Amino acid sequence: MAEKLKGKGVISGVAVGKIMLAGQNLDGYLKDYKPKKKIEEEKKVAADALVKVATNLVKTIEDLNKKDMKEQAAILEAHRMMVEDPAMSGLIDEKVDETSSAPRAVLDAYETQAKMFEQMEDEYFRARAVDMRDVGKRIAKFILGIKEPEIGEGKVIVAGMEIEPSVIAGLPSDKIAGVILGQGSTTSHAIIIAKTRAIPSIVGVGDAIEKMADGDPVIIDGETGDILIRPTATERAEYDVKIKKQEELKAHYAELKEKPAITTDGQTVVLAANIGSPADVDAAANYGAEGVGLFRSEFVFMGKTDIPQEEEQFKEYRAAIEKCKGHLCVIRTMDIGGDKPLPYIQVGQEENPFLGYRAIRISLQREDLFIPQLKAILRAGVYGKAGIMFPMVINVAEFKAAQEMVEKAKIELAHEGKDYSDNVQLGIMVETPAAAVMTPILAKYVDFFSIGTNDLVQYTLAVDRGNAQISYLYNHFNPAVLRLIKRTIESANKEGKWAGMCGEMASDPNAAIILMAMGIKELSMSAPSIPRVKEKIRSVSSIEAKEILDKVMEMEDGDEIRNYLKTIKTI
């Protein structure tokens, strides 16, 4: 009988392979390490390692870019900057003075920084602690002369309490079948890379990781979060049936790629992709994405010591817009906050950065950040169809102020003799109750709404989505949330504008039915979710969807609504 474990499935799919434990324990190597007699010599060992590791990273980044694996390249570029950060070299010298050991000093220095990241409120930046430890370990292993483990024959399922993103990025796609994380989140770089490659993944297994050993045969189900270690022949046979169905489903989804998301009686919904880089557009197109509903432009700003220049941003936005091939590419302006520090944004400590100095609030006060970004997007709009989306807008005054900034950017471009599009749509993310309540007024001014359900649910229900103790309360089917969503969509439609959605709810096939009945025009999601949502939309009529919505809006509990929608059998 197999050892059965349970985690949280974050990337669906069944995978079979042998366990490859990631995250080598360096304690034994550190004990055997013989430091130089003089402290200055040991500091030079560390300094030389920083130079060599940075050089190796540059080579790896170049190789990834040549393969158009820009997401992985961007992550390792951030790692390179961590290696070359002058503040880190100074901290390492201090740790050498304390420990007399270069590898120990490196690990201690990066651990210090990792703990700082872990104290941040934002889940994305807490997840960056893994990157700090990854970089420290990479440098220490270089000093200790440790080689990476051999993969061997067959496919592997990489498992570890924390998995360094460099491990996932460094494994060939045809060799890695799945990922298991003891801890971690959907925003960890390991999972971001796995999602780009559509690798079945499970997180939140906890200390149960210790029940796994290198080479153990294992089966994982990224949909249910089930893990079977050392499965029996009978259990393997059962999952072979699932895998066969999975392959048949993939083939079925491939057939849907060129077909529209249209109901049986002709109502259509645009299915777009959420992306972090232009390279993601290509992957999204393979799943049938019709453009981009959310380009997270903050990725262009991260991992840099100074504001990215207009020209640098222009190249990124132009590449994404061109890859959309005539479909709309919606670029969200920089969504950075007090809990997401950048070297060129000095923000004091905030008790609740989610309610603090962030997103549009920073942009409107920092023209040196905002105007170059707007100019870059307007210029890129010449090469296709573009939209600008302002995050965290809560009133008409903020939108009008952003509009004025756009006009100022146009005037500057005209004076500079640069071509720009005068047909770029301007919209807002509806991610606060204030914005949702005001949508009847806001709809008179904007070109579109895009509902950001991740924050809208959090703010409406006063539930921290990253808090495991109250995660059961976080439910996008809560009637209060549904009423705000319905109000937003109806407000847009009444003014002849369009409403979309770019939060996690957009990737829920069951939610797609009622959102379509509410009148939503676009759903934007991670690319692998597109086929499932498309299939659901194509299996129902708009009349049936309206009947389902009417029943849902009479219900009083989010769990009741979710369970009801799961029982709906469409053709």
N, C-alpha and C positions, 0 to 999 in steps of 0.2 A: 504494500500500500504506500502511495506517495505521501511525502510530507506536504501538507496543504497550508499555504499562507495566503493572506489577504492584504491587498494594498488598495490604492486609488488609481484606477485606470485613467490615464491622461491622453494616450494616443492609441486608438483602437486597432485591433488586429490580433490574431493568434500567431505566436512565434514558438519555434522549437529549436533548441540548440544546447550547447554545453556552457556552463557557468564559467565566466572569466572574471575573477574578482579584480576590481580596480582599486587603486589607492594603496600601493605597497606601504607596509610599515617599515620605517627607516631606522627604528630604534637599534636594531642589531648592527646595522652599517655605521651608525653614529658612534656606537661603543668601540668599534674596531678602528675608527678613524684616528690617524696620528697627526695632530696639528704641528705646524712649524714651531720652531723654538722661540722665534720672535713674533710679537703681536703684529708688527708692521708687515711681516712676511705673510701672516695669515690674512690680514686685510687685503693684501695684493691678490691672494688666492681668490677671495670673494670678488674683488673688482674685476679680475680677469674672467671669472665665470660669468659675470653680468654681461661683459662685452661679447663673449662667445655665444651665450644663450640668445642674446638679442640678434646676433648675426644669423644664427640658425633659424630664428623665428622669421626674419626677413625673407630667407630662402623659402620657408614653408608657405608664407603668405603669398609670395610670387607664384609658387606652384598652384596654390588654391585659386588664385585669380585667373591663371591661365586655363584652369578647368571650369571657370565661371562659377566657382563655389564661393561666392562673395560673402555670404552670411558667415561661413566659417572663417574666411579671411578677415572679416571685420572684427570678429571675436578675438582672433589671435593678434590682430593689430592693437587691440586694447591691452592684451597681455604684453606685447612688446613695449608699450608705453609705460606699463607698470614696472617692467625690468629697467627701463632707462630713466625712470623718475629720479632726479637728483636727491630728493628728500629721502628716498629709500636707501640710496647708497650711504648717505650720512647716518641713517638709523642702523644700517647693517654694521658700520664701523663702531657705533656705540655698543652694539650687541657683541661684537668681537672682543671689545674691551672687557665685557662682563663674562663671556663664556670661553674665550681663547680658542674657539672653534669656528671656522668659517661656515661650514654647513649648518651647524646649530644656530649661529648668529642669523643666517639667512632665514631659516624657518621661524625663529623668534620674531624677527622684524616683520615678516609678512603676516604672521599670526596676530601681531599687534594691530596691524591695519585691518585684518579680517574682522577682528572683534569690533572695531569702530563701525564697519559696514553693518554688522549684525544688530547694532543698536538703533539703526535707522527705521523709521516707520514704514516706508514703502517696501512692499514685497520684492519688487524688482531689484532694488538696491541691496536689500538684505541678502538676496541670492548672489550678489557679486562677491560676498565673502569667500565663496567657493573658488572664484577666480583668483583672489589674492593668495589663497593657500595653494592653488594649482601652480601659480608662478613661483612661489617660494620653494615648492617641492621640485619643480623642474630644475631650478638653479642648484638646489642641494644635491639632487641626483647626479647632475653633471659633475659637481665637485667630488662626489663619492664614487663616480665611475659606474653607476648603475644603469644597465640597459633595460629597455622596455620589454615586457613579457612577450614571448612568441605566441601567435594566435593558433598555429597548427592547422590541421585539416578541419573542414566543416565550419559551420556557422557558430558564432558565440552569442551569448546573452550576457552583456556586461552588467555586473552587479556591484554595488558598494553603498556604504552609508552616505557618502558624498562622492560623486564621480566628477573628476576634473574634466572640464569641457575639451581640453586638449586631447584627452583619451578618445572621446567620441569623434572629434574632428580628424584624428589621425588614423582611424580605422577605415578600411575600404568598405564602401556601402554593401558590396556583395558578401562581406564577411560578418557583418553585425546583424543579428536577427532581432534583438530586443534589448531593452534597458530596464533595470530595476534599481530604484533609489531608496535607500533606507529613510532618508529625509530629503528635503528638496521641494521644489514647487514647479508650477507650470511656467514660471518665468526664469528658471535656472538656465544657464547657457547650455548645459548638457541636453535639457529637454527642448530648447529652441532649435538646436542642431538636429535632434532626433525628429522633431516635427517637420523640419525642412525636408528630411529624407523619408518621412512617413514610416518611421520605425516604431513598432508597438512598444509602449512604455508604461511603467507603473511606478508610482512614488508612494512614500508614506508607509513603507514596510516596517520601519523602526529596527529594533535590535534583532528581529527575526532574520536579518541579513547574516547573522552569525551562524545560522543553521545551514548555510550554503558553503560548499567547498569547491575549489577549482576543479573543473572537469565534470561536475555533477550534471547529468542530463536534466533538463528542465523544460517545462511548458508554461507560457504565460498567455493570459488573455487580457489585452489592453482595454477591452470594453468593460469587463466585469471586475478587473483587478485581481483575478484568481491566479495563483502561482502553484504549480505542482513540481516538487523536487523529486527526482528519481521516480518518475511515473512507471506504473506497471505496464505490461504489454496491453492489457485491456484498456487502461486509461489512455495510453498512447493511441490505440485504435479509435477510441471515441473522439479524440481531438483530431485525428487524421480526417475524420468525416467533416469536422468543423473547418479544417484547413481547406479541404476540397470545396466546401460551400463558399469559403472566403475567396478562393481563386475564381469560382464561378461568378461571385458577386463583383469582383474586380473587373471581370470581363463585361459583366452587365453594365457596370458604372462607366466603363470605357465607351460603351455604345451610346451612353447618355451624353457624352462630352459635347457633341455638336448640337444636341437638341436643346430647345429653350425650356426654361422653367415655366411651364404653362399648364393651367388647370384643364380638366377635360372639356370645359365649356369656354375656353379661350382667354382667361385672365392671366396675365404674365407678371412675373416678378424678376427683376435683375438680380443675379447672384454674382457678387463681386468678392474680392479677396482683401484681407488685411495683410499688409506687408511691412517689413522693416528696412528693405533695401531693394534697388531695382532688380537684382537677380531673382528675387522672390516672384516677380511677375511671370517669368518663364515657367517656374514650377506650378504656379497657380493656373496658367493657361492649360497645362496638362490635365487639370481637373475640370476644365470647362468654365473657368472664371471669365466674367464679362467686365473686365476692367478692375479698378482698385477703389474700394470704398473707404479705405483708411491706410494712408502712408504715414507711419509714425516718424515724423521728421526729426524727433529728438535723437534718433540713432545717428543722424548726421552731425549732431552737436557733441555726442558723448565721446570720451576717450581722447579729448583734445585739450591742449593747454591754453588755447586762445579761441576766440570766436571764429568759426569757419567762414571764410570769405564768400562774398556773393558768387564769384566764379565757381568755386568748389561746390557750393550748394546747387547752382544752376546745372552743372553737369549731372549731379545725382537725380534731380527732379526731371530733367530732360530725358535721361535714360529711361526712367520709369514711365513717363508719359508716352514716349515713342514705342515702348514695348507693349503698351495697352492697345496699340493699333486702332485708334479711332474711338475706343471706349473711354468713358470718363475715368480720370485718375484724380481722386480726392486726396489732397495733401493737408494733413492737420499741422497747423503751426506748432512750434515748439511747446511741448507739454512737460515742462520742467518745473519742479517745485522746491520748497525749502528742504525737503527730505531727499532731493536728488541734487547734491552739490556739484557744481561745475567750477573750475578754477577761476573763470571769468564772471561768475555770478556770486557776489558776497551776500549771503543770507544768514541772518542770525539764527540762533537756536529757537525752534518753535515747539510749543507744547503739543500742538496738533497740526502738523504740516498739511494734512489733507484738507484742512479748512483755512490754510494760510496763504502765504505769498507764493503763488504758482500760476502756471499756464498763462492765460490772457492777461492776468494781473501783472505779471512780470513784463510781458511783451509790450503792453501799453505804456509802461514806465521806462522801458529800455529800447529807445529807437535804434541804438547802435546794434541791437540784436534783431529787432523786428523788421526794420526797413530793408536791410540786405536780404532777409529771407523772403519778404514779399516781392522784392525786385527779381530775385532768382526764380520764384514760381511764375510770375507774370511773363518773364522771358521764356521760360520753359513751355508755357502755354501755347506759344507759337507753333510747337511741334506736335500738337494733338489737342485733346479735349481735357481741360484741367478745372479743378475746383479747389478753393481754399476753405478750410474748415477751422473755425476758431474754437478752442477748447475752454470749458469752464465759464462760459458766458452765462450771467444770471439776470441781465436786464437789457433793455433797449439801448441805454446810454453806452454800455460797453460795446455793443455791436456797432453803433454809429461811430464810436471812436476808432474802432478797427477799420471801418469803411473809410474814414478820413485818412488813416495811415496808408491804405491801399491807393487812394487818390494821390497822396504825396509821393508814394513810390513811383506811380505812373509819370508824374511830372518830372521827377529826377531822371527817369529813363528817357523821357522825351528830350530833355536838355542834354543828355549824354549821347543822344543819337542811337540808342539801342532799340531793337525791335522788341515789342511785347504784345501780348494778347489783350484786347479790350473786351474779351468775351469769356473771362474766367468767372465761374459761378462763386458766390460767397455764401457760406452757410455756417451753422453752429452745431456743436455737439450739445444735445440735450442730455445732461448728465446730473442735473440737480433738480430737486422738487421745484425750486423757484423758477427755473427755466421752463419746466414742464407746465406749471400753472400759468405762466405768462405766454405760452405758445400762441394763443389767439391774437395777441398783440405783436409778438415777435414775427409771426408768419407774414405780416404786412411788409416787412423789411428784408427778410432773408430770401435767398434763392432756394434753400433746402434746409431740412433738419436731418441730422444723423443721431440716432438715440444710442447713447453710450450706457448700456444696461449695467455694466460692472459697477460703476460709481452710482448710477441712479438707484439701483437696488440697495446699495450700501447706505446712501444718504437717506433714502426714504424710510428704510426699516431701522436705521441707527444700529447697523450690524457691521462690524469689522469683518470683511470677507476672509481675512487671513487668520482670524482667531478660531482655532479648532474647537474651543469650548462652546461657542455659539454658532458654529457653522450650520447647524440644523435650521437656524432661523433665516439663513440667506437663501432666498427662493424667488426667482424671477417670475413665478406664477402667483405670488402674493397678490390678492385683489387690489390693494392700494397701488402697487406697481403697475398692474394691468390697466387700471383706470388712468394713470398718468400717461402711459404709452398710447392708449386709445385717444386721449385728449390731444396729444401731440400730432398724431397722424391725421385726425379729423381737422385740426387747425390748419395744417399744411394743405390738405386737399381743398378746403373751403376757399383758400386764397390762390388756388391754382399752382401751388408749389409741390415739390415732392418730399416725401419723408422716407428715410432709410434707417438702418440699424447696423451698428458695428461692434456691439458688445457680444459676450459669450452667448446670450440668448439667441442671437441670429443663427448660430450653428446647431440649434436644437430643432430637429425635424418636427417634433410635436408642436413646438411654438410656432413654426412656420405656417401652420394651418390657420391659427387664430390671428396671427399678424397679417396674413394675406386678407382675411375677412375684414380686418380693421381698415384695410386700404393701403398697406405699406407698399412702396414701389421698388425698394431695393433692400437686400440683405447682404451684408459683408462679413466674411468669416475667414478662419484659417482654411487654406485651400483644400485639404483632405476632407473637410466636412461638406463641401459643395455637392458631391454626388448624392449623399443621403438626403439632404434637404431638397434637392431637385426632384428626386424620386417621389418624395412625399407630396410635393406640390403637384406633380403630374398625375398623382393617383386620386385626386379629389376634385369635385366641381366647386365653383365659387358658392353655389347655393348650399351644398353640404357644409362647406366651411362656415358659412354664415349661421347655419343652424347650430353647429358646434360652438361657435363663439357666443351665441345667445345663451346657451346652457351654461357655459363657463362664467359668463358675467353675472349669472344668478347665484353662483356658488360663493361660499363665505370663507373658504380656507385654501391656502396655496397648495398644501399637500393633496387635498381632495381634487383640486384642478389637475395637478400633475398626474395623479393616478388615473383620473378619468381620461385624460388625453392619451395615456399609454394603452388604454383598452380600445381606442378607436381603430376599427379595421376599415381601411380604405381599399379600393380595387387595385 
